[in-house]
Amino acid sequence: MRYVMLILIALMNALIMCGVSAQFNIFGSEMDLLLVMLILMLMFEKKVTPVLCAAIGGLAMDSLFARGLGFYTLPYVITGMIFTLIISIREPKGIWMSCLFSAAAFLVKEIVSIVLCILLGYQFDILHRIVSFSLPGIPLQAVLCFAVYFIYKWLYSFAFMQPSHDPEYKLMFRRRRRRR
């Protein structure tokens, strides 16, 4: 049930991001809901599973909008793996750290996307992209993360969303066995 919910959340975020967020540019930047999902799930789980969910969401975006497979997926996977390492070492907690990590993840994803565009041979103005899209998107990602944080906190309060490494999750099943 947990993995079905994670995949549905990733696909829903990808579709909302492509369908709704692409229509509303704020200061020339789009909000990246899939990246916020990735960072918040990493903070709540501290496992690699959210990276795989973001990869599934990226593949959905690749199949709908990209010329080649991996154009959206690769930046999410690379950013997710970098922040998996950072979160496993630092173990941040709280809404402010999640907003900071979401903003930093947006910057990393944009740098990876620019490098990927250069490697694929796309012609564009790098400085214009950074100034008009990447830099205005950083505070927007923090605001989006602040708005969505409590939804994910509520979602992870359910027992079926808890990863199996959580000690309270294991204690919950031990208590049930003792009662019987």
C-alpha positions as CSV (number, residue, x, y, z in Angstrom):
1,M,0.0,0.0,0.0
2,R,2.9,2.4,0.8
3,Y,4.6,2.0,-2.5
4,V,1.3,2.4,-4.4
5,M,0.7,5.7,-2.5
6,L,4.2,6.9,-3.1
7,I,4.0,6.3,-6.9
8,L,0.5,7.9,-7.1
9,I,1.8,10.9,-5.2
10,A,4.8,11.2,-7.6
11,L,2.6,10.9,-10.7
12,M,0.0,13.3,-9.3
13,N,2.8,15.9,-8.5
14,A,4.3,15.5,-12.0
15,L,0.9,16.0,-13.7
16,I,0.0,19.0,-11.5
17,M,3.4,20.5,-12.1
18,C,3.2,20.1,-15.9
19,G,-0.5,21.0,-16.2
20,V,-1.0,23.8,-13.7
21,S,2.4,25.1,-12.7
22,A,3.5,25.6,-16.3
23,Q,0.6,27.9,-16.8
24,F,1.5,30.2,-13.9
25,N,4.9,31.7,-14.0
26,I,5.8,33.8,-11.0
27,F,8.7,36.2,-11.7
28,G,9.5,34.0,-14.8
29,S,9.9,30.8,-12.8
30,E,7.8,27.7,-12.4
31,M,7.4,26.0,-9.1
32,D,8.7,22.5,-9.0
33,L,6.3,20.4,-6.9
34,L,8.0,17.1,-7.7
35,L,11.3,18.4,-6.2
36,V,9.5,19.6,-3.1
37,M,8.0,16.1,-2.8
38,L,11.4,14.6,-3.2
39,I,13.0,16.7,-0.4
40,L,10.1,16.4,2.0
41,M,9.9,12.6,1.6
42,L,13.7,12.4,2.0
43,M,13.5,14.3,5.2
44,F,10.7,12.1,6.6
45,E,12.1,8.8,5.4
46,K,15.9,9.2,5.1
47,K,15.9,6.4,2.5
48,V,16.4,6.2,-1.3
49,T,12.7,5.4,-2.0
50,P,11.7,9.0,-2.6
51,V,14.4,9.3,-5.3
52,L,12.8,6.3,-7.1
53,C,9.4,8.0,-6.8
54,A,10.8,11.2,-8.3
55,A,12.4,9.2,-11.1
56,I,9.0,7.7,-11.9
57,G,7.5,11.2,-11.9
58,G,10.4,12.4,-14.1
59,L,9.8,9.5,-16.5
60,A,6.1,10.5,-16.7
61,M,7.3,14.0,-17.6
62,D,9.8,12.6,-20.1
63,S,7.2,10.5,-21.8
64,L,4.8,13.5,-22.2
65,F,7.1,16.5,-22.9
66,A,10.7,15.7,-23.5
67,R,12.5,14.9,-26.8
68,G,14.6,12.2,-25.2
69,L,14.2,9.8,-22.3
70,G,15.9,11.1,-19.2
71,F,15.8,14.8,-19.8
72,Y,13.6,15.4,-16.7
73,T,14.5,12.2,-14.9
74,L,18.2,12.6,-14.7
75,P,18.3,16.0,-12.8
76,Y,15.8,14.6,-10.3
77,V,17.8,11.4,-9.7
78,I,21.1,13.2,-9.4
79,T,19.7,15.9,-7.1
80,G,17.9,13.2,-5.1
81,M,21.1,11.2,-4.6
82,I,23.1,14.3,-3.6
83,F,20.5,15.3,-1.0
84,T,20.1,11.7,0.2
85,L,23.7,11.8,1.2
86,I,23.4,15.3,2.8
87,I,20.3,14.4,4.7
88,S,21.7,11.1,5.9
89,I,24.8,12.9,7.3
90,R,23.1,16.1,8.6
91,E,19.6,14.8,9.6
92,P,17.7,18.1,9.4
93,K,14.4,18.5,11.2
94,G,11.7,21.1,11.0
95,I,10.0,23.2,8.5
96,W,12.7,25.9,8.1
97,M,15.4,23.3,7.2
98,S,13.1,21.7,4.7
99,C,12.5,25.1,3.1
100,L,16.3,25.7,3.0
101,F,17.0,22.2,1.6
102,S,14.2,22.6,-1.0
103,A,15.7,25.9,-2.2
104,A,19.2,24.4,-2.4
105,A,17.9,21.4,-4.2
106,F,16.2,23.6,-6.8
107,L,19.5,25.3,-7.4
108,V,21.3,22.0,-7.8
109,K,18.6,20.6,-10.1
110,E,18.9,23.7,-12.3
111,I,22.7,23.4,-12.5
112,V,22.4,19.7,-13.5
113,S,19.7,20.7,-16.1
114,I,21.9,23.4,-17.6
115,V,24.9,21.0,-17.8
116,L,22.6,18.3,-19.4
117,C,21.3,20.9,-22.0
118,I,24.9,21.8,-22.8
119,L,25.9,18.1,-23.2
120,L,22.8,17.5,-25.5
121,G,23.8,20.5,-27.7
122,Y,20.9,22.8,-27.1
123,Q,21.6,26.4,-27.9
124,F,20.5,28.8,-25.2
125,D,21.9,31.8,-23.2
126,I,23.1,30.3,-19.9
127,L,23.3,33.6,-18.1
128,H,19.8,34.5,-19.1
129,R,18.5,31.2,-17.9
130,I,20.2,31.5,-14.6
131,V,19.0,35.2,-14.0
132,S,15.5,34.9,-15.3
133,F,14.5,31.4,-14.3
134,S,16.9,29.8,-11.7
135,L,17.5,32.6,-9.3
136,P,13.8,33.8,-9.0
137,G,12.8,30.1,-8.5
138,I,14.9,29.6,-5.3
139,P,12.6,31.7,-3.0
140,L,9.5,30.3,-4.7
141,Q,10.7,26.8,-3.9
142,A,11.1,27.7,-0.3
143,V,7.6,29.2,-0.2
144,L,6.1,26.1,-1.9
145,C,7.8,23.8,0.5
146,F,6.5,25.8,3.4
147,A,2.9,25.5,2.0
148,V,3.2,21.8,1.3
149,Y,5.1,20.7,4.4
150,F,2.1,20.2,6.7
151,I,0.3,18.0,4.0
152,Y,3.3,15.6,3.9
153,K,3.6,15.7,7.7
154,W,0.0,14.7,8.0
155,L,0.4,12.0,5.3
156,Y,3.4,10.5,7.1
157,S,1.4,10.4,10.4
158,F,-0.4,7.4,9.0
159,A,1.1,4.0,9.8
160,F,1.0,2.7,6.2
161,M,3.3,5.5,5.1
162,Q,6.0,4.8,7.6
163,P,9.1,3.1,6.3
164,S,9.9,-0.3,7.9
165,H,13.1,0.9,9.5
166,D,11.2,3.2,11.9
167,P,11.5,1.7,15.5
168,E,8.0,2.9,16.4
169,Y,6.6,1.1,13.3
170,K,8.1,-2.2,14.5
171,L,6.9,-1.6,18.1
172,M,3.4,-1.1,16.8
173,F,3.4,-4.6,15.4
174,R,5.0,-6.1,18.5
175,R,2.3,-4.6,20.6
176,R,-0.4,-6.2,18.5
177,R,1.2,-9.6,18.8
178,R,1.4,-9.3,22.6
179,R,-2.3,-8.4,22.9
180,R,-3.5,-11.5,21.1
